[in-house]
Every structure is written in structure tokens, then in C-alpha cells.
């Protein structure tokens, strides 16, 4: 898989609106996802300490749900 395909897969995956986003509406979910992921990538790379290890986890790996999903 090329880098460009990987980015497109990320955008397609993120373009599925969260309930809060769906309630607010979106004219272009894919463009919105692209911007969100680009900003996230910028924040991720910002001035980390040399011995810092970046972990890539999904929210279900970091949060214990209080109630079952809808």
C-alpha cells in the first residue's frame, strides 16, 4: 500500500461522521476528515523530546466505557 493510499484510507475511515458531527451536519465529510487528520498529524510531530515514544491507539484502547455503545 502506498503512502497516498494509506492517507486516503484514513480519510475515508474518518469521514464517517461522529454523532455530534452528524447532528451539526457537514457539507463535505471527506474534506472535513482530511483537515482533521492533517491538523492531528501536525500536532503529533511538534517538538517531541528525543526519548519520547509516540503511541498510536484508538479511543476504545484508552477509555473504559461507562455504558454499552449505542
WOBEL-V828997 format. One record per run of one state. SS is the DSSP state (H for helix, E for strand, C for the rest). FROM is the first residue (numbers start at 1). TO is the last residue. If there is no record, write none. Layout:
BEGIN
SS:FROM:TO, SS:FROM:TO
END
This chain:
BEGIN
C:1:2, H:3:14, C:15:18, H:19:24, C:25:28, H:29:44, C:45:58, H:59:62, C:63:70
END
